[in-house]
Amino acid sequence: MIGKLKGLIDSYGEDYVILDVQGVGYQVHCSARTLQALPAAGEAAVLSIETYVREDQIKLFGFRTDGEREWFRLLQTVQGVGAKVALAILGTLAPPDLANAIALRDKAAVARTPGVGPKVAERIVTELRDKAPAFSNVDPALVQLSGAVDEKRAPQPVADAISALVNLGYGQPQAAAAIAAASRSAGEKAETAQLIRLGLKELAK
């Protein structure tokens, strides 16, 4: 199996690049984000490769980092997500942003991907939730808080404060992040009104 290719950019297609490796041109399918980040034709490039072998074809998928390739594999463990959809998701969200969206159950961010509907986005943030924090830079306390809010187990003042910010028009992940920060600074005994004030200050930063 091919795991990595290092060569010169020969040419670009709509969703692929031809990478010249010592005179052999490899057609490597990449996300839009990866294609935009690659250098001009004639310049050197290195791609992490995922090799798909089918009865009628061999297909190569290329990524800028091994971590992005891991996300490509991970996404396809979710029902309804094949190689094409996984690549589209990585073209819409950079790996850190995808990890954060999953960790915070922000299915709206995932659903911005063309071809990904609400049901698939819901499955992604639900099924990959336990794996996302390891890839993300989200505060673990926030991940825990976000989960608690989803499951109606957060302390009542915290849940009420997040609900108030959502009612003001903020997204649930942003509201949860702001109240998580407010809760850390105000302490466990903070009242709802105090958390709301501090949360709004966090959002205004």
C-alpha positions in Angstrom: 0.0 0.0 0.0 1.1 3.6 -0.7 1.3 5.6 2.5 3.2 8.7 1.4 4.3 10.3 -1.9 6.9 13.0 -2.4 7.4 14.6 -5.8 6.7 17.5 -8.1 3.3 18.9 -8.8 2.6 18.1 -12.5 -0.9 19.5 -12.9 -4.2 20.0 -11.3 -7.7 18.6 -12.0 -11.1 19.6 -10.5 -10.6 17.4 -7.4 -7.2 15.9 -7.9 -3.5 16.6 -8.4 -1.0 14.7 -10.6 2.1 14.2 -8.6 5.2 13.3 -10.5 7.3 10.9 -8.5 10.5 10.2 -10.4 8.8 10.2 -13.7 5.6 8.4 -12.6 2.5 10.6 -12.5 0.1 9.6 -9.6 -3.4 10.9 -9.7 -4.3 11.9 -6.1 -7.7 13.0 -5.0 -7.7 15.8 -2.4 -10.1 18.0 -0.6 -10.6 21.6 -1.9 -8.8 22.9 1.1 -5.7 20.7 0.4 -5.7 21.6 -3.3 -5.7 25.3 -2.4 -2.8 24.8 0.0 -0.5 22.9 -2.5 2.2 24.8 -4.4 2.2 25.6 -8.1 3.0 23.2 -10.9 6.7 22.3 -11.0 7.2 22.7 -7.2 7.8 20.0 -4.7 5.0 18.6 -2.5 4.6 15.7 0.0 1.2 14.1 0.6 0.1 11.5 3.1 -1.8 8.9 1.1 -4.8 6.6 1.7 -5.0 3.9 -0.9 -8.3 2.4 -1.9 -8.2 -0.8 -3.9 -11.4 -1.9 -5.6 -12.1 -4.7 -8.1 -12.1 -2.2 -11.0 -9.8 0.6 -9.8 -7.1 1.8 -7.4 -7.7 5.3 -6.0 -5.4 7.5 -4.1 -6.5 10.1 -1.6 -4.0 12.7 -0.5 -3.7 14.8 2.7 -1.3 17.5 3.9 -0.8 15.7 7.3 -1.1 12.3 8.8 -3.6 13.7 11.2 -5.9 14.8 8.4 -5.7 11.3 6.9 -6.7 9.9 10.3 -9.8 12.1 10.2 -10.6 10.8 6.7 -10.6 7.3 8.1 -12.5 8.2 11.2 -15.3 10.0 9.4 -15.9 6.9 7.3 -16.7 4.8 10.4 -20.0 6.8 10.5 -22.9 5.3 8.6 -23.7 7.3 5.5 -20.2 8.8 5.2 -18.1 7.5 2.3 -14.8 8.7 0.9 -16.5 11.5 -1.2 -18.4 12.9 1.8 -15.4 12.6 4.2 -13.3 14.5 1.7 -16.0 17.2 1.3 -16.2 17.6 5.1 -12.4 18.1 5.3 -12.7 20.6 2.5 -15.2 22.6 4.5 -13.6 22.3 8.0 -10.0 22.1 8.9 -9.2 19.2 11.2 -9.0 21.4 14.4 -12.3 23.0 13.5 -13.9 19.7 12.8 -12.6 18.3 16.1 -14.0 21.3 18.0 -17.4 21.1 16.2 -17.7 17.4 17.2 -16.5 18.0 20.7 -19.1 20.7 21.2 -21.8 18.9 19.3 -22.0 21.7 16.8 -23.9 19.8 14.1 -24.7 23.0 12.2 -21.0 23.5 11.5 -20.7 20.0 10.1 -23.9 20.4 8.1 -22.4 23.4 6.2 -20.6 20.8 4.1 -22.3 20.3 0.7 -24.0 16.9 0.6 -24.2 16.5 4.4 -27.7 16.7 5.7 -28.8 17.2 9.3 -29.2 13.5 10.0 -25.7 12.6 8.9 -24.3 15.7 10.7 -26.1 14.5 13.9 -24.6 11.0 13.5 -21.1 12.4 13.0 -21.1 14.6 16.2 -22.8 11.8 18.2 -20.7 8.8 17.1 -17.4 10.6 17.0 -17.9 12.6 20.2 -15.7 10.4 22.4 -12.9 10.5 19.9 -12.9 14.2 19.0 -11.4 15.8 22.2 -8.1 13.9 21.6 -7.8 15.7 18.3 -9.1 19.1 19.4 -7.9 22.0 21.4 -11.2 22.5 23.3 -11.0 22.9 27.0 -12.0 19.4 28.4 -14.1 21.2 31.0 -16.1 22.7 28.1 -16.6 19.4 26.4 -17.9 18.0 29.7 -20.1 21.0 30.2 -21.5 20.8 26.7 -22.3 17.1 27.2 -23.9 17.8 30.5 -26.1 20.5 29.0 -27.1 18.2 26.1 -28.1 15.5 28.6 -29.9 18.0 31.0 -27.4 17.3 33.8 -25.8 20.6 34.1 -26.3 22.7 37.3 -29.5 24.6 36.9 -27.9 28.1 36.9 -25.5 27.0 34.2 -28.2 25.5 32.1 -30.4 28.5 32.5 -27.5 30.9 31.6 -26.7 29.0 28.5 -30.4 28.9 27.5 -30.6 32.7 28.1 -27.6 33.4 25.7 -29.1 31.0 23.1 -32.4 33.0 23.3 -30.4 36.2 22.7 -29.3 34.7 19.4 -25.9 33.1 20.2 -25.2 29.6 19.0 -25.3 26.8 21.6 -21.6 26.0 21.3 -20.6 29.6 21.7 -23.0 30.1 24.6 -21.7 26.9 26.3 -18.1 28.1 25.8 -18.9 31.6 27.3 -20.7 30.2 30.3 -18.0 27.6 30.9 -15.5 30.4 31.1 -17.9 32.4 33.3 -18.4 29.4 35.6 -14.7 28.9 36.0 -14.1 32.5 37.0 -17.2 32.9 39.2 -17.1 29.5 41.0 -19.7 26.7 41.4 -22.1 28.8 43.6 -22.6 31.6 41.0 -26.2 32.6 40.2 -27.7 32.6 36.8 -27.7 36.4 36.4 -24.0 36.6 37.3 -23.2 33.9 34.8 -25.1 35.6 32.1 -23.3 38.9 32.7 -19.9 37.2 32.7 -20.8 35.1 29.7 -21.7 38.2 27.7 -18.4 39.8 28.6 -16.7 36.6 27.3 -18.6 36.8 24.0 -17.7 40.5 23.7 -13.9 39.8 23.8 
